[in-house]
Amino acid sequence: MSKTTLILLGSLMLLLGQVFAWFLNNSQFVWDWAKLNLLIPVFIFAIPMGLCFLYGTKLLVEETNQLWTARFVGFGASYAIFPALTWYYMNESMFTFKTISCLFLACMILYIQLFLK
């Protein structure tokens, strides 16, 4: 696979890890069954989340030779996932100045880490 493909795959793994992390932390507010059984979301989401973070980080570090790149890609992915899922499931608007500003800054961090030398 090409370097670009592996970087995209690593980034997608970190993005998916953030999805699992969101559900792990917030399913108690989304579904009544999760509120009553706090450990069940841990058993459902923790292992896939950990594997996504592990392999996403591994791929990015192998391709960029920098752990900081993987860290900031994970951070940027969290700012893409959290507002979208919180808006969809919790009906909390992501269209506030503060949230949009943070999303823009997170995208800029991703751009800098992935495309600037």
WOSULGI-V271801 format. One record per pair of residues at least 12 apart in sequence whose C-alpha atoms are under 10 Angstrom apart, sorted by sequence separation. I is the first residue (numbers start at 1). J is the second residue. D is the distance in Angstrom with one decimal. If there is no record, write none. Layout:
i=[I & I]
j=[J & J]
d=[D & D]
This chain:
i=[28 & 57 & 58 & 82 & 83 & 25 & 27 & 28 & 57 & 60 & 24 & 27 & 56 & 57 & 24 & 26 & 27 & 24 & 25 & 57 & 83 & 24 & 25 & 53 & 56 & 57 & 83 & 23 & 24 & 56 & 23 & 24 & 24 & 25 & 79 & 83 & 20 & 21 & 23 & 24 & 25 & 53 & 79 & 82 & 20 & 23 & 24 & 80 & 81 & 22 & 23 & 79 & 80 & 20 & 21 & 79 & 80 & 20 & 21 & 24 & 78 & 79 & 19 & 20 & 23 & 76 & 77 & 79 & 80 & 20 & 21 & 22 & 76 & 79 & 80 & 17 & 20 & 21 & 76 & 78 & 79 & 17 & 20 & 21 & 76 & 77 & 17 & 19 & 20 & 76 & 77 & 17 & 18 & 75 & 76 & 16 & 17 & 18 & 20 & 21 & 74 & 75 & 76 & 16 & 17 & 19 & 20 & 73 & 76 & 77 & 15 & 17 & 18 & 72 & 73 & 75 & 76 & 14 & 16 & 17 & 18 & 72 & 75 & 76 & 13 & 14 & 16 & 17 & 73 & 74 & 14 & 15 & 16 & 17 & 72 & 73 & 13 & 14 & 15 & 17 & 72 & 73 & 13 & 14 & 17 & 71 & 72 & 73 & 12 & 13 & 14 & 16 & 69 & 70 & 72 & 73 & 11 & 12 & 13 & 14 & 15 & 69 & 72 & 73 & 10 & 11 & 13 & 14 & 71 & 72 & 10 & 13 & 14 & 69 & 70 & 10 & 11 & 12 & 13 & 69 & 70 & 10 & 11 & 68 & 69 & 9 & 10 & 11 & 13 & 14 & 9 & 10 & 13 & 66 & 8 & 10 & 11 & 7 & 10 & 11 & 64 & 6 & 7 & 9 & 10 & 64 & 8 & 9 & 10 & 7 & 8 & 10 & 6 & 7 & 10 & 6 & 7 & 60 & 7 & 3 & 6 & 7 & 14 & 18 & 22 & 30 & 3 & 6 & 7 & 14 & 17 & 18 & 21 & 5 & 15 & 16 & 18 & 19 & 31 & 3 & 4 & 11 & 14 & 15 & 18 & 19 & 22 & 23 & 26 & 30 & 3 & 10 & 14 & 15 & 17 & 18 & 21 & 22 & 26 & 29 & 30 & 2 & 3 & 12 & 13 & 14 & 15 & 16 & 17 & 18 & 19 & 20 & 21 & 29 & 11 & 12 & 14 & 15 & 16 & 18 & 19 & 23 & 27 & 7 & 10 & 11 & 14 & 15 & 18 & 19 & 22 & 26 & 10 & 13 & 14 & 15 & 17 & 18 & 22 & 26 & 11 & 12 & 15 & 16 & 11 & 15 & 19 & 11 & 11 & 8 & 7 & 4]
j=[40 & 69 & 70 & 94 & 95 & 38 & 40 & 41 & 70 & 73 & 38 & 41 & 70 & 71 & 39 & 41 & 42 & 40 & 41 & 73 & 99 & 41 & 42 & 70 & 73 & 74 & 100 & 41 & 42 & 74 & 42 & 43 & 44 & 45 & 99 & 103 & 41 & 42 & 44 & 45 & 46 & 74 & 100 & 103 & 42 & 45 & 46 & 102 & 103 & 45 & 46 & 102 & 103 & 44 & 45 & 103 & 104 & 45 & 46 & 49 & 103 & 104 & 45 & 46 & 49 & 102 & 103 & 105 & 106 & 47 & 48 & 49 & 103 & 106 & 107 & 45 & 48 & 49 & 104 & 106 & 107 & 46 & 49 & 50 & 105 & 106 & 47 & 49 & 50 & 106 & 107 & 48 & 49 & 106 & 107 & 48 & 49 & 50 & 52 & 53 & 106 & 107 & 108 & 49 & 50 & 52 & 53 & 106 & 109 & 110 & 49 & 51 & 52 & 106 & 107 & 109 & 110 & 49 & 51 & 52 & 53 & 107 & 110 & 111 & 49 & 50 & 52 & 53 & 109 & 110 & 51 & 52 & 53 & 54 & 109 & 110 & 51 & 52 & 53 & 55 & 110 & 111 & 52 & 53 & 56 & 110 & 111 & 112 & 52 & 53 & 54 & 56 & 109 & 110 & 112 & 113 & 52 & 53 & 54 & 55 & 56 & 110 & 113 & 114 & 52 & 53 & 55 & 56 & 113 & 114 & 53 & 56 & 57 & 112 & 113 & 54 & 55 & 56 & 57 & 113 & 114 & 55 & 56 & 113 & 114 & 55 & 56 & 57 & 59 & 60 & 56 & 57 & 60 & 113 & 56 & 58 & 59 & 56 & 59 & 60 & 113 & 56 & 57 & 59 & 60 & 114 & 59 & 60 & 61 & 59 & 60 & 62 & 59 & 60 & 63 & 60 & 61 & 114 & 62 & 59 & 62 & 63 & 70 & 74 & 78 & 86 & 60 & 63 & 64 & 71 & 74 & 75 & 78 & 63 & 73 & 74 & 76 & 77 & 89 & 62 & 63 & 70 & 73 & 74 & 77 & 78 & 81 & 82 & 85 & 89 & 63 & 70 & 74 & 75 & 77 & 78 & 81 & 82 & 86 & 89 & 90 & 63 & 64 & 73 & 74 & 75 & 76 & 77 & 78 & 79 & 80 & 81 & 82 & 90 & 73 & 74 & 76 & 77 & 78 & 80 & 81 & 85 & 89 & 70 & 73 & 74 & 77 & 78 & 81 & 82 & 85 & 89 & 74 & 77 & 78 & 79 & 81 & 82 & 86 & 90 & 76 & 77 & 80 & 81 & 77 & 81 & 85 & 110 & 114 & 114 & 114 & 114]
d=[10.0 & 8.9 & 8.3 & 9.1 & 8.9 & 9.6 & 9.9 & 8.2 & 5.4 & 8.9 & 9.3 & 7.0 & 7.7 & 7.7 & 9.5 & 9.2 & 9.9 & 9.2 & 8.2 & 9.0 & 7.6 & 5.5 & 8.6 & 9.4 & 9.5 & 8.4 & 9.2 & 7.5 & 6.0 & 8.7 & 9.2 & 9.0 & 8.0 & 9.4 & 8.8 & 8.5 & 9.6 & 9.7 & 9.4 & 5.6 & 9.9 & 8.2 & 9.7 & 9.9 & 9.9 & 7.1 & 6.9 & 9.6 & 9.9 & 9.3 & 9.5 & 7.4 & 6.6 & 9.0 & 7.2 & 5.7 & 9.5 & 5.6 & 7.5 & 8.7 & 9.5 & 9.1 & 9.3 & 7.4 & 9.8 & 9.5 & 9.6 & 9.2 & 7.9 & 9.2 & 9.4 & 9.6 & 7.9 & 6.3 & 8.3 & 9.2 & 7.1 & 6.2 & 9.5 & 8.7 & 8.4 & 9.3 & 5.2 & 8.9 & 8.5 & 8.0 & 9.9 & 8.0 & 8.9 & 4.7 & 8.6 & 7.3 & 7.3 & 7.3 & 6.2 & 9.0 & 4.6 & 9.9 & 8.8 & 9.9 & 10.0 & 9.8 & 8.6 & 7.5 & 7.1 & 10.0 & 10.0 & 8.7 & 6.8 & 8.4 & 9.9 & 7.8 & 8.6 & 8.4 & 9.2 & 8.7 & 5.9 & 8.7 & 10.0 & 4.9 & 8.3 & 10.0 & 8.5 & 9.5 & 9.1 & 9.7 & 6.6 & 5.5 & 7.8 & 8.9 & 9.5 & 8.3 & 8.4 & 9.0 & 6.8 & 5.6 & 8.6 & 5.9 & 8.6 & 9.8 & 6.6 & 9.1 & 5.0 & 5.3 & 8.4 & 10.0 & 9.9 & 9.9 & 8.7 & 6.6 & 8.5 & 9.2 & 9.4 & 9.6 & 9.5 & 7.4 & 9.7 & 9.9 & 8.7 & 8.2 & 8.7 & 8.3 & 7.1 & 8.1 & 8.6 & 9.6 & 7.0 & 5.2 & 9.5 & 9.4 & 8.8 & 4.7 & 7.3 & 9.1 & 8.5 & 9.6 & 9.8 & 7.3 & 8.3 & 5.4 & 9.3 & 7.0 & 6.2 & 8.1 & 7.1 & 9.4 & 4.0 & 8.3 & 9.1 & 9.6 & 7.3 & 6.6 & 9.8 & 9.6 & 9.4 & 7.6 & 8.5 & 8.7 & 5.1 & 7.3 & 9.4 & 9.4 & 9.8 & 7.6 & 5.4 & 8.5 & 9.2 & 8.5 & 9.0 & 6.7 & 8.6 & 9.8 & 6.4 & 5.6 & 9.2 & 7.4 & 9.0 & 9.6 & 9.1 & 9.7 & 9.1 & 6.6 & 8.4 & 7.6 & 8.7 & 9.7 & 9.6 & 7.1 & 8.1 & 9.4 & 8.5 & 9.0 & 9.0 & 9.9 & 8.4 & 9.8 & 9.9 & 9.1 & 9.7 & 9.6 & 8.6 & 8.0 & 7.4 & 6.9 & 6.7 & 8.1 & 7.9 & 9.9 & 9.8 & 6.5 & 6.4 & 8.3 & 5.5 & 9.3 & 9.0 & 5.6 & 9.8 & 6.7 & 8.8 & 8.9 & 7.0 & 9.7 & 8.9 & 9.6 & 9.2 & 9.0 & 8.7 & 8.6 & 8.9 & 9.1 & 9.8 & 10.0 & 9.4 & 7.9 & 6.5 & 9.6 & 9.5 & 5.1 & 9.6 & 9.1 & 6.4 & 8.9 & 9.3 & 9.6 & 9.1 & 7.5 & 6.8 & 7.1 & 6.6 & 7.9 & 7.7 & 9.5 & 9.7 & 9.8 & 8.6 & 9.7 & 9.9 & 7.9 & 8.7 & 9.4 & 9.7 & 8.6 & 8.3 & 8.8 & 7.9 & 7.3 & 8.2 & 9.8 & 9.7 & 9.7 & 8.3 & 9.7]
